[in-house]
Amino acid sequence: MIFSCFPLARRYWEMPHACISIIGATLLALFSMTAAAETPGTSGIEGTVLVSPSRPGPITKDGPSVAPARNVQFQVKAGEIIVKSFKTDGEGRFQVALPPGHYVIVREGAGTRIGRWRFEADVAAGAMTKVNWTADSGMR
């Protein structure tokens, strides 16, 4: 081998490979930490939003007075800042990942002036806050 005659040349040949290995390991560690930081945590809010009364007119014993708030868009606010938005599914269920803190959740859109569509929730680190909210539709 040519390097046996030139020990200095051998050292220069091995040095770049060692540097590349160190740089590669460092980048791998950085990407792993970044991926973990960007993965949504397990903290947030999940639950169901119902609306009552679900239809106009008198409430009868045999008729439903509560229904799921289907496909309703909500905004999540921390103070006056909108931090996220979400939409309920066909059964009024939702799940939104949030960092720990206190949040106010309000309905988005034209229906916000009618009824009561404002809720509050506290989110703890590493936990999903489970809620079952009932909105007032404003119908009488």
N, C-alpha and C positions, 0 to 999 in steps of 0.2 A: 504494500500500500504506500502511496506517496507521502502520507502524513507521518509515517515512522521516521522518515529522514528529516522532516521539518516539524519539530514539535510546536514551534510558534504558529505555523500555518494551521495545525490541527486545532489549537486553542481558538483561533479566529473562526474556524469553520463551525465549532460547537457552540460558540457564543450566540450567534443569531438564532439557533434552534432553541436554546434555553430562553432567550428573550421572547421568542414567539410563543413558547409554552406558557410563560408567565403572563403575557398579555392575553392570551386566549383564556386562561383560567380566570383572570380578573374580569374580562368581558362577560364570561359565563355567569360569574357571581353577580355582576351588576344587572344583567338581564333577568336573572332569577328574582332578585329583590324588586325590580321594577314590575315584573309580572305579578308578584304577590301584592304589591301596593295598589295596582290597578284593578285587581280582582274585587268585585263587590263583596263587602264583608257580610257578616250575618246580622248586622244591625239594620233596623228600619221599622217599617210599619206594615202590617198585613191584616186583612179582615174583610168585613162586609159593610156595604152602605145600603140601607133600606130607605124607602120614602113612604111617608104617611101624611095625610090620607092618600091612598093610591088612585082614587077616582073621586070626582065631584059628587055632591049629593049626600044624603043621609047615610050614616054607617049602619049597616044591618048586622044582625047576629050571625047570619050564615054567609055573609060576603066578606071577602078579604079587605082589610083596611090598610095593610102594609104590603109593599111589593119591593123587589130588588131595584136599586137605582141602576138600570141597565145602560152601559156604554156612556157614562157620564165622565166628562173631563174635569180633573181637579188640579189645583196648584198647591204646592207645598211651600210655605213661606217661613223664613227665619227672620223675625222682625218684619221689615217691609221688603226684604229681598226674596224673590222667587228662586228657590234652590232646585226644585224639580217639578215635574208634572206627571200625572198618571191618568189612566182611564180605567174605569171599572169594566169587568167583562159582562156577559149576558146574564149572570146571576148576581151581579152587584159586588163581586169579589175583586180584590186588588192586592198587590204586593209592591212595595217600593223600598229600595235600599237607600239608607240615609246614615250619615255619621251621627254619633250621639249628640243630643241637644233637645231643645223645646221647639215644637213646630205648630203652626196654624195652617189648617187645610181648608181651602175654600173652593167652591164650585167655580169653574171657568165658563164664561159665555153669557148669553142673554138671560138665562134663567136665574142669575145671581141676585136680582132685585126682588124676586118673588120667593117667599118662604124663608126658611133658615137652612143654609148649606155651609155652616162654619163649624169646624171641629178643632180640637187641640189634642196633642199627644206629646209625650216625653219618650225619647229613644235613649236606651242605655247601651253602653258599649257591649258588643258581642251578643246582643239579644234582639229578637223581633218583638216589637210591641204589638200585641193582638188586640184588635178593636172590633166592636160591632156598633156602628153608628146608625141612628135613624134621623133622617132629614125631614123637616117640615116642608111639605110641598106648597103650602100656602093656599090650597084649595079648601073651600068650606061649603 
